[in-house]
Amino acid sequence: MNWLIDTLGSSIGKKLMMGITGLCFCGFLLVHLIGNLTLYGGPNAFGAYAAKLHSLGPLITVAEVILLLFAGVHVSTGLLLFYQNVRARPFRYTLNKREGGRTIGSATMPYTGLLLLAFIVFHLLNFHFAEKTPQTLFQLVAGAFQNLPYVVIYVLAMIVAAVHVSHGFWSAFHTLGLSHPKYEPLIKGAGIALSFLVGIGFGMIPVYLAVMT
Protein backbone atom coordinates (compact mmCIF):
# COMPACT_ATOMS: atom_id res chain seq x y z
CA MET A 1 0.00 0.00 0.00
CA ASN A 2 2.89 2.35 0.77
CA TRP A 3 4.26 1.95 -2.76
CA LEU A 4 0.88 2.93 -4.18
CA ILE A 5 0.68 6.04 -1.99
CA ASP A 6 4.26 6.96 -2.87
CA THR A 7 3.58 6.48 -6.57
CA LEU A 8 0.39 8.53 -6.59
CA GLY A 9 2.11 11.22 -4.55
CA SER A 10 4.96 11.55 -7.04
CA SER A 11 4.96 13.79 -10.08
CA ILE A 12 4.74 10.75 -12.36
CA GLY A 13 1.84 9.34 -10.33
CA LYS A 14 -0.06 12.62 -10.58
CA LYS A 15 0.45 12.71 -14.34
CA LEU A 16 -0.76 9.11 -14.60
CA MET A 17 -3.95 10.04 -12.73
CA MET A 18 -4.41 13.01 -15.05
CA GLY A 19 -3.97 10.75 -18.08
CA ILE A 20 -6.37 8.05 -16.90
CA THR A 21 -9.11 10.45 -15.82
CA GLY A 22 -8.58 12.55 -18.95
CA LEU A 23 -9.15 9.58 -21.26
CA CYS A 24 -12.23 8.62 -19.23
CA PHE A 25 -13.64 12.10 -19.78
CA CYS A 26 -12.91 11.85 -23.51
CA GLY A 27 -14.98 8.66 -23.55
CA PHE A 28 -17.73 10.35 -21.57
CA LEU A 29 -17.80 13.28 -24.00
CA LEU A 30 -18.31 10.91 -26.92
CA VAL A 31 -21.14 9.04 -25.19
CA HIS A 32 -22.73 12.29 -24.05
CA LEU A 33 -22.48 13.73 -27.56
CA ILE A 34 -24.14 10.67 -29.09
CA GLY A 35 -27.04 11.09 -26.68
CA ASN A 36 -27.32 14.82 -27.25
CA LEU A 37 -27.44 14.36 -31.01
CA THR A 38 -30.97 12.98 -30.51
CA LEU A 39 -31.97 16.61 -29.95
CA TYR A 40 -31.87 16.95 -33.74
CA GLY A 41 -34.62 14.34 -33.88
CA GLY A 42 -37.01 16.50 -31.89
CA PRO A 43 -38.91 16.01 -28.62
CA ASN A 44 -39.81 12.35 -29.18
CA ALA A 45 -36.28 11.19 -30.01
CA PHE A 46 -34.69 13.12 -27.15
CA GLY A 47 -37.48 12.11 -24.78
CA ALA A 48 -36.91 8.44 -25.60
CA TYR A 49 -33.18 8.87 -24.94
CA ALA A 50 -33.84 10.59 -21.60
CA ALA A 51 -36.33 7.89 -20.60
CA LYS A 52 -33.78 5.20 -21.42
CA LEU A 53 -31.24 6.89 -19.15
CA HIS A 54 -33.74 7.23 -16.30
CA SER A 55 -34.66 3.55 -16.66
CA LEU A 56 -31.10 2.64 -15.66
CA GLY A 57 -31.87 3.94 -12.17
CA PRO A 58 -29.04 3.29 -9.68
CA LEU A 59 -26.53 2.70 -12.49
CA ILE A 60 -26.80 6.36 -13.50
CA THR A 61 -26.26 7.43 -9.89
CA VAL A 62 -23.15 5.24 -9.66
CA ALA A 63 -21.85 6.66 -12.95
CA GLU A 64 -22.43 10.21 -11.70
CA VAL A 65 -20.55 9.50 -8.47
CA ILE A 66 -17.62 8.02 -10.43
CA LEU A 67 -17.57 11.02 -12.77
CA LEU A 68 -17.62 13.37 -9.77
CA LEU A 69 -14.74 11.46 -8.19
CA PHE A 70 -12.74 11.53 -11.42
CA ALA A 71 -13.46 15.24 -11.80
CA GLY A 72 -12.18 15.90 -8.28
CA VAL A 73 -9.00 13.93 -8.98
CA HIS A 74 -8.46 15.53 -12.39
CA VAL A 75 -9.00 19.11 -11.21
CA SER A 76 -7.08 18.88 -7.92
CA THR A 77 -4.17 17.02 -9.51
CA GLY A 78 -4.07 19.43 -12.44
CA LEU A 79 -4.00 22.43 -10.13
CA LEU A 80 -1.26 20.89 -8.03
CA LEU A 81 0.88 20.11 -11.08
CA PHE A 82 0.30 23.63 -12.38
CA TYR A 83 1.42 25.09 -9.05
CA GLN A 84 4.53 22.92 -9.08
CA ASN A 85 5.29 24.00 -12.64
CA VAL A 86 4.89 27.67 -11.75
CA ARG A 87 7.36 27.27 -8.89
CA ALA A 88 9.88 25.74 -11.29
CA ARG A 89 9.10 28.21 -14.08
CA PRO A 90 12.62 29.61 -14.71
CA PHE A 91 13.90 26.11 -15.48
CA ARG A 92 10.78 24.98 -17.36
CA TYR A 93 10.72 28.15 -19.45
CA THR A 94 14.24 27.43 -20.71
CA LEU A 95 13.36 23.78 -21.28
CA ASN A 96 10.19 24.56 -23.23
CA LYS A 97 11.96 27.09 -25.41
CA ARG A 98 14.51 24.48 -26.36
CA GLU A 99 11.96 21.73 -26.95
CA GLY A 100 9.60 23.75 -29.12
CA GLY A 101 6.45 22.19 -30.53
CA ARG A 102 4.20 24.20 -28.24
CA THR A 103 0.56 24.42 -29.33
CA ILE A 104 -2.35 26.54 -28.20
CA GLY A 105 -3.76 23.46 -26.48
CA SER A 106 -0.60 22.65 -24.54
CA ALA A 107 0.10 26.28 -23.60
CA THR A 108 -3.41 26.91 -22.26
CA MET A 109 -4.27 23.57 -20.60
CA PRO A 110 -4.56 24.91 -17.02
CA TYR A 111 -6.64 27.90 -18.11
CA THR A 112 -8.98 26.03 -20.44
CA GLY A 113 -9.40 23.44 -17.68
CA LEU A 114 -10.51 26.07 -15.17
CA LEU A 115 -12.86 27.66 -17.71
CA LEU A 116 -14.42 24.25 -18.38
CA LEU A 117 -14.85 23.64 -14.66
CA ALA A 118 -16.73 26.94 -14.33
CA PHE A 119 -18.89 26.08 -17.33
CA ILE A 120 -19.70 22.59 -16.03
CA VAL A 121 -20.94 24.07 -12.74
CA PHE A 122 -23.00 26.62 -14.71
CA HIS A 123 -24.35 23.89 -17.01
CA LEU A 124 -25.35 21.56 -14.15
CA LEU A 125 -27.14 24.37 -12.32
CA ASN A 126 -29.15 25.16 -15.45
CA PHE A 127 -30.09 21.60 -16.38
CA HIS A 128 -29.26 18.84 -13.90
CA PHE A 129 -30.18 20.84 -10.79
CA ALA A 130 -32.77 23.05 -12.46
CA GLU A 131 -36.03 23.71 -10.63
CA LYS A 132 -38.58 21.01 -11.42
CA THR A 133 -41.30 22.20 -13.82
CA PRO A 134 -44.07 20.56 -15.90
CA GLN A 135 -41.81 21.03 -18.93
CA THR A 136 -40.28 18.06 -20.67
CA LEU A 137 -36.49 17.87 -20.75
CA PHE A 138 -36.53 18.79 -24.43
CA GLN A 139 -38.59 21.90 -23.68
CA LEU A 140 -36.19 22.83 -20.90
CA VAL A 141 -33.15 22.53 -23.17
CA ALA A 142 -34.79 24.21 -26.16
CA GLY A 143 -36.08 27.00 -23.92
CA ALA A 144 -32.61 27.64 -22.51
CA PHE A 145 -31.21 28.04 -26.01
CA GLN A 146 -33.74 30.73 -26.84
CA ASN A 147 -31.57 32.89 -24.60
CA LEU A 148 -28.86 34.39 -26.83
CA PRO A 149 -26.30 34.95 -24.03
CA TYR A 150 -26.59 31.29 -23.03
CA VAL A 151 -26.08 30.18 -26.63
CA VAL A 152 -22.95 32.35 -26.87
CA ILE A 153 -21.60 31.03 -23.55
CA TYR A 154 -22.26 27.44 -24.59
CA VAL A 155 -20.62 27.79 -28.01
CA LEU A 156 -17.56 29.53 -26.54
CA ALA A 157 -17.31 26.82 -23.87
CA MET A 158 -17.32 24.14 -26.58
CA ILE A 159 -14.49 25.93 -28.37
CA VAL A 160 -12.56 25.92 -25.10
CA ALA A 161 -13.35 22.21 -24.68
CA ALA A 162 -12.08 21.51 -28.19
CA VAL A 163 -8.80 23.32 -27.49
CA HIS A 164 -8.40 21.41 -24.21
CA VAL A 165 -9.09 18.03 -25.81
CA SER A 166 -6.81 18.72 -28.79
CA HIS A 167 -3.76 18.45 -26.54
CA GLY A 168 -5.20 16.45 -23.64
CA PHE A 169 -5.98 13.37 -25.73
CA TRP A 170 -2.44 13.02 -27.06
CA SER A 171 -0.92 13.98 -23.72
CA ALA A 172 -2.86 11.22 -21.94
CA PHE A 173 -1.54 8.55 -24.32
CA HIS A 174 1.98 9.95 -23.98
CA THR A 175 1.80 10.01 -20.17
CA LEU A 176 0.48 6.45 -19.96
CA GLY A 177 3.27 5.20 -22.18
CA LEU A 178 0.85 4.21 -24.94
CA SER A 179 2.45 6.35 -27.62
CA HIS A 180 5.16 5.31 -30.09
CA PRO A 181 7.00 7.40 -32.70
CA LYS A 182 5.41 5.26 -35.40
CA TYR A 183 1.86 5.89 -34.17
CA GLU A 184 2.28 9.36 -32.67
CA PRO A 185 1.00 11.19 -35.79
CA LEU A 186 -2.08 8.93 -35.72
CA ILE A 187 -2.72 9.66 -32.04
CA LYS A 188 -2.26 13.40 -32.55
CA GLY A 189 -4.56 13.24 -35.57
CA ALA A 190 -7.18 11.36 -33.53
CA GLY A 191 -6.92 14.02 -30.82
CA ILE A 192 -7.47 16.82 -33.33
CA ALA A 193 -10.38 14.92 -34.90
CA LEU A 194 -11.93 14.40 -31.47
CA SER A 195 -11.50 18.08 -30.63
CA PHE A 196 -13.36 19.08 -33.83
CA LEU A 197 -16.05 16.50 -33.09
CA VAL A 198 -16.53 17.90 -29.59
CA GLY A 199 -16.42 21.54 -30.66
CA ILE A 200 -18.69 21.23 -33.69
CA GLY A 201 -20.88 18.41 -32.39
CA PHE A 202 -21.79 20.10 -29.12
CA GLY A 203 -21.43 23.68 -30.40
CA MET A 204 -23.96 23.36 -33.22
CA ILE A 205 -26.73 22.00 -31.00
CA PRO A 206 -27.64 25.32 -29.29
CA VAL A 207 -27.43 27.15 -32.62
CA TYR A 208 -29.76 24.62 -34.22
CA LEU A 209 -32.28 24.73 -31.37
CA ALA A 210 -32.16 28.53 -31.22
CA VAL A 211 -33.05 28.75 -34.90
CA MET A 212 -35.42 25.80 -35.28
CA THR A 213 -37.51 25.98 -32.08
Order of alpha helices (4+ residues) and beta strands (2+ residues): alpha-alpha-alpha-alpha-alpha-alpha-alpha-alpha-alpha-alpha
